Structure formats: C-alpha cells, structure tokens
Amino acid sequence: MGVALGDLTMNPLMIFFFLFVLMAALLVPRAKLNDDTEPPPQLGKLHVEIEWPPGNTDIDLWILPPGAAKPVGFSNRGGPACDLLRDDLGTANDPMPSNRESIMCRAAPAGEYTITAYYYASSILEGPVPISVIAIISLWNDRLNRYERVHTTTVELAKPKEYATIASFLMQDDGTIDTGSFNTIERNIFEKR
C-alpha cells in the first residue's frame, strides 16, 4: 500500500516538473549566435570636465568641435557630436557643495577643438572674486576600455563676463589627440560664424 501511495504522488509531480522545464525552455528567447552582432554603442569618445571652488559662482564650460556652427554650452546644450552633461549654477538650486560642469562628445571627428571657461556670474556679497578653474580632458581608450586623462590644466578667471581658453588641440583621423598641438591661444568661440 505504501508503494502505491508513493507512486500516485511522485509520478504526477515528476510529470509536472518535466512539463515546467520544457515550457521554460520553449519560452526563453534564444540568444543570437550570429557573428554579425554589433558592439554596444560608445558612451563618448571625448570627456571634458571643469571644477572650481565651492561657493555661489557660475562658471560655464564651452566646446567648439570641428565643423560646428556654434559652440556647445549652457544655452546650446547639444550639437551633432557633443552634449553638455551638467550645468552647475554654483550654490543656487544645487545642494551639492562641489562645483563642476562636464561635456561629453559621442564622436570625435578629426579637426580642431577649442574648449573655453566663461565666468558667468558671482553672487558673493564682497563683489567678484577671482576663480581658479581646474580642467580635465579625457579620451576614451578602446584597448583599455576606459577613459585616460590626456590634459589637465588650471585657468584663472578674474571677474564675471570674462572667458579663458582652456585648450585648443587637433584630433587626428585615427581618434587620437596630437599632444603637440595643445595651446591656450585666446580664441573667441562665441563670435558669429
């Protein structure tokens, strides 16, 4: 009698388990095994970030990539190749004590890039205060699968409505930066083209 009861309970359970495994195998989508699958899209080829001391000052980061009609920055947040990722207004509407802005270029076409810091405003009661802005330029390295710093510099901005060229450089056809081309020659990227 005990064997019959065990058979009556275990056989339906084994059949149910077998049907469950079979249905799960049929419902799970199969992964493509083709070799023509495309790699995941790159997040960005070129990354530029500026940082300045805590306080209620607004410094804007701008970039003029090659062939662009106008630079990318706070009033033009995106272009064909680059986008402003973070626009920091100082302590206004921002609980974070650090001040930083960043721009990411999804593609990095060959040609000249000019990066500028613009002292937009200061709400400090004592009047405008000179600001030191640290800039970091990084380039994506496909081989290492990470960003590598290619240039770090500091620029000084004395008062609002003043700008300084962080760097101008040449991007080569192979996606590398000609390190000998770095310069800080003042260039007004805001003039009409």
Contacts in CASP RR format, 6 or more apart in sequence:
PFRMAT RR
TARGET T0000
AUTHOR 0000-0000-0000
METHOD contacts of the structure
MODEL  1
MGVALGDLTMNPLMIFFFLFVLMAALLVPRAKLNDDTEPPPQLGKLHVEI
EWPPGNTDIDLWILPPGAAKPVGFSNRGGPACDLLRDDLGTANDPMPSNR
ESIMCRAAPAGEYTITAYYYASSILEGPVPISVIAIISLWNDRLNRYERV
HTTTVELAKPKEYATIASFLMQDDGTIDTGSFNTIERNIFEKR
42 106 0 8 1.000
42 140 0 8 1.000
43 104 0 8 1.000
43 106 0 8 1.000
43 140 0 8 1.000
44 104 0 8 1.000
44 105 0 8 1.000
44 106 0 8 1.000
44 107 0 8 1.000
44 140 0 8 1.000
45 105 0 8 1.000
45 106 0 8 1.000
45 107 0 8 1.000
45 108 0 8 1.000
45 139 0 8 1.000
45 140 0 8 1.000
45 175 0 8 1.000
46 82 0 8 1.000
46 104 0 8 1.000
46 105 0 8 1.000
46 108 0 8 1.000
46 113 0 8 1.000
46 137 0 8 1.000
46 138 0 8 1.000
46 139 0 8 1.000
46 140 0 8 1.000
46 171 0 8 1.000
47 102 0 8 1.000
47 103 0 8 1.000
47 104 0 8 1.000
47 105 0 8 1.000
47 137 0 8 1.000
47 138 0 8 1.000
47 139 0 8 1.000
47 140 0 8 1.000
47 147 0 8 1.000
48 61 0 8 1.000
48 63 0 8 1.000
48 102 0 8 1.000
48 103 0 8 1.000
48 105 0 8 1.000
48 115 0 8 1.000
48 135 0 8 1.000
48 136 0 8 1.000
48 137 0 8 1.000
48 138 0 8 1.000
48 166 0 8 1.000
49 61 0 8 1.000
49 100 0 8 1.000
49 101 0 8 1.000
49 102 0 8 1.000
49 103 0 8 1.000
49 135 0 8 1.000
49 136 0 8 1.000
49 138 0 8 1.000
50 59 0 8 1.000
50 61 0 8 1.000
50 100 0 8 1.000
50 101 0 8 1.000
50 102 0 8 1.000
50 117 0 8 1.000
50 133 0 8 1.000
50 134 0 8 1.000
50 135 0 8 1.000
50 136 0 8 1.000
50 166 0 8 1.000
51 98 0 8 1.000
51 99 0 8 1.000
51 100 0 8 1.000
51 133 0 8 1.000
51 134 0 8 1.000
51 136 0 8 1.000
52 59 0 8 1.000
52 99 0 8 1.000
52 100 0 8 1.000
52 131 0 8 1.000
52 132 0 8 1.000
52 133 0 8 1.000
52 134 0 8 1.000
53 99 0 8 1.000
53 131 0 8 1.000
53 132 0 8 1.000
54 91 0 8 1.000
54 97 0 8 1.000
54 98 0 8 1.000
54 99 0 8 1.000
55 90 0 8 1.000
55 91 0 8 1.000
55 99 0 8 1.000
55 124 0 8 1.000
56 90 0 8 1.000
56 91 0 8 1.000
56 92 0 8 1.000
56 122 0 8 1.000
56 123 0 8 1.000
56 124 0 8 1.000
57 90 0 8 1.000
57 99 0 8 1.000
57 119 0 8 1.000
57 121 0 8 1.000
57 122 0 8 1.000
57 123 0 8 1.000
57 124 0 8 1.000
57 129 0 8 1.000
57 131 0 8 1.000
58 88 0 8 1.000
58 89 0 8 1.000
58 90 0 8 1.000
58 92 0 8 1.000
58 120 0 8 1.000
58 121 0 8 1.000
58 122 0 8 1.000
59 88 0 8 1.000
59 99 0 8 1.000
59 101 0 8 1.000
59 117 0 8 1.000
59 118 0 8 1.000
59 119 0 8 1.000
59 120 0 8 1.000
59 131 0 8 1.000
59 133 0 8 1.000
59 157 0 8 1.000
60 73 0 8 1.000
60 74 0 8 1.000
60 87 0 8 1.000
60 101 0 8 1.000
60 117 0 8 1.000
60 118 0 8 1.000
60 120 0 8 1.000
61 73 0 8 1.000
61 84 0 8 1.000
61 101 0 8 1.000
61 102 0 8 1.000
61 103 0 8 1.000
61 115 0 8 1.000
61 116 0 8 1.000
61 117 0 8 1.000
61 118 0 8 1.000
62 71 0 8 1.000
62 72 0 8 1.000
62 73 0 8 1.000
62 115 0 8 1.000
62 116 0 8 1.000
62 117 0 8 1.000
62 118 0 8 1.000
62 163 0 8 1.000
62 189 0 8 1.000
62 190 0 8 1.000
63 71 0 8 1.000
63 72 0 8 1.000
63 73 0 8 1.000
63 82 0 8 1.000
63 103 0 8 1.000
63 105 0 8 1.000
63 113 0 8 1.000
63 114 0 8 1.000
63 115 0 8 1.000
63 116 0 8 1.000
64 70 0 8 1.000
64 71 0 8 1.000
64 72 0 8 1.000
64 113 0 8 1.000
64 114 0 8 1.000
64 115 0 8 1.000
64 116 0 8 1.000
64 189 0 8 1.000
65 72 0 8 1.000
65 80 0 8 1.000
65 81 0 8 1.000
65 82 0 8 1.000
65 105 0 8 1.000
65 108 0 8 1.000
65 109 0 8 1.000
65 113 0 8 1.000
66 109 0 8 1.000
66 110 0 8 1.000
66 111 0 8 1.000
66 112 0 8 1.000
66 113 0 8 1.000
66 171 0 8 1.000
67 109 0 8 1.000
68 79 0 8 1.000
68 80 0 8 1.000
68 81 0 8 1.000
68 82 0 8 1.000
69 193 0 8 1.000
70 76 0 8 1.000
70 193 0 8 1.000
71 114 0 8 1.000
71 116 0 8 1.000
71 189 0 8 1.000
71 190 0 8 1.000
72 78 0 8 1.000
72 79 0 8 1.000
72 82 0 8 1.000
72 83 0 8 1.000
72 84 0 8 1.000
72 103 0 8 1.000
73 84 0 8 1.000
73 87 0 8 1.000
73 103 0 8 1.000
74 84 0 8 1.000
74 87 0 8 1.000
74 120 0 8 1.000
77 83 0 8 1.000
77 84 0 8 1.000
77 87 0 8 1.000
78 84 0 8 1.000
80 107 0 8 1.000
81 105 0 8 1.000
81 106 0 8 1.000
81 107 0 8 1.000
81 108 0 8 1.000
81 109 0 8 1.000
82 103 0 8 1.000
82 104 0 8 1.000
82 105 0 8 1.000
82 106 0 8 1.000
83 103 0 8 1.000
83 104 0 8 1.000
83 105 0 8 1.000
83 106 0 8 1.000
84 101 0 8 1.000
84 102 0 8 1.000
84 103 0 8 1.000
85 101 0 8 1.000
85 102 0 8 1.000
85 103 0 8 1.000
85 104 0 8 1.000
86 100 0 8 1.000
86 101 0 8 1.000
86 102 0 8 1.000
87 101 0 8 1.000
88 94 0 8 1.000
88 99 0 8 1.000
88 100 0 8 1.000
88 101 0 8 1.000
90 99 0 8 1.000
91 97 0 8 1.000
92 123 0 8 1.000
108 139 0 8 1.000
108 171 0 8 1.000
108 175 0 8 1.000
109 171 0 8 1.000
110 170 0 8 1.000
110 171 0 8 1.000
110 172 0 8 1.000
110 173 0 8 1.000
110 175 0 8 1.000
111 170 0 8 1.000
111 171 0 8 1.000
112 168 0 8 1.000
112 169 0 8 1.000
112 170 0 8 1.000
112 171 0 8 1.000
113 167 0 8 1.000
113 168 0 8 1.000
113 169 0 8 1.000
113 170 0 8 1.000
113 171 0 8 1.000
114 165 0 8 1.000
114 167 0 8 1.000
114 168 0 8 1.000
114 187 0 8 1.000
114 189 0 8 1.000
115 135 0 8 1.000
115 137 0 8 1.000
115 165 0 8 1.000
115 166 0 8 1.000
115 167 0 8 1.000
115 168 0 8 1.000
116 163 0 8 1.000
116 164 0 8 1.000
116 165 0 8 1.000
116 166 0 8 1.000
116 187 0 8 1.000
116 189 0 8 1.000
117 133 0 8 1.000
117 135 0 8 1.000
117 155 0 8 1.000
117 157 0 8 1.000
117 163 0 8 1.000
117 164 0 8 1.000
117 166 0 8 1.000
118 162 0 8 1.000
118 163 0 8 1.000
119 128 0 8 1.000
119 131 0 8 1.000
119 157 0 8 1.000
119 158 0 8 1.000
119 159 0 8 1.000
119 160 0 8 1.000
119 161 0 8 1.000
119 162 0 8 1.000
119 163 0 8 1.000
120 160 0 8 1.000
120 161 0 8 1.000
121 160 0 8 1.000
122 128 0 8 1.000
122 129 0 8 1.000
122 131 0 8 1.000
122 159 0 8 1.000
122 160 0 8 1.000
128 158 0 8 1.000
128 159 0 8 1.000
128 160 0 8 1.000
130 156 0 8 1.000
130 157 0 8 1.000
130 158 0 8 1.000
130 159 0 8 1.000
131 156 0 8 1.000
131 157 0 8 1.000
132 154 0 8 1.000
132 155 0 8 1.000
132 156 0 8 1.000
133 154 0 8 1.000
133 155 0 8 1.000
133 156 0 8 1.000
133 157 0 8 1.000
133 164 0 8 1.000
133 166 0 8 1.000
134 152 0 8 1.000
134 153 0 8 1.000
134 154 0 8 1.000
135 151 0 8 1.000
135 152 0 8 1.000
135 153 0 8 1.000
135 154 0 8 1.000
135 155 0 8 1.000
135 166 0 8 1.000
135 167 0 8 1.000
136 149 0 8 1.000
136 151 0 8 1.000
136 152 0 8 1.000
137 149 0 8 1.000
137 150 0 8 1.000
137 151 0 8 1.000
137 152 0 8 1.000
137 166 0 8 1.000
137 167 0 8 1.000
137 169 0 8 1.000
138 147 0 8 1.000
138 148 0 8 1.000
138 149 0 8 1.000
138 150 0 8 1.000
139 147 0 8 1.000
139 148 0 8 1.000
139 150 0 8 1.000
139 175 0 8 1.000
139 176 0 8 1.000
139 177 0 8 1.000
140 146 0 8 1.000
140 147 0 8 1.000
140 148 0 8 1.000
141 147 0 8 1.000
141 148 0 8 1.000
150 177 0 8 1.000
150 179 0 8 1.000
151 167 0 8 1.000
151 169 0 8 1.000
151 177 0 8 1.000
151 179 0 8 1.000
151 182 0 8 1.000
153 166 0 8 1.000
153 167 0 8 1.000
153 184 0 8 1.000
155 164 0 8 1.000
155 165 0 8 1.000
155 166 0 8 1.000
155 184 0 8 1.000
156 164 0 8 1.000
157 163 0 8 1.000
157 164 0 8 1.000
163 188 0 8 1.000
163 190 0 8 1.000
164 184 0 8 1.000
164 186 0 8 1.000
165 184 0 8 1.000
165 185 0 8 1.000
165 186 0 8 1.000
165 187 0 8 1.000
166 184 0 8 1.000
167 182 0 8 1.000
167 183 0 8 1.000
167 184 0 8 1.000
168 181 0 8 1.000
168 182 0 8 1.000
168 183 0 8 1.000
168 184 0 8 1.000
168 185 0 8 1.000
168 187 0 8 1.000
169 177 0 8 1.000
169 178 0 8 1.000
169 179 0 8 1.000
169 180 0 8 1.000
169 181 0 8 1.000
169 182 0 8 1.000
169 183 0 8 1.000
170 177 0 8 1.000
170 178 0 8 1.000
170 181 0 8 1.000
171 177 0 8 1.000
171 178 0 8 1.000
172 178 0 8 1.000
END
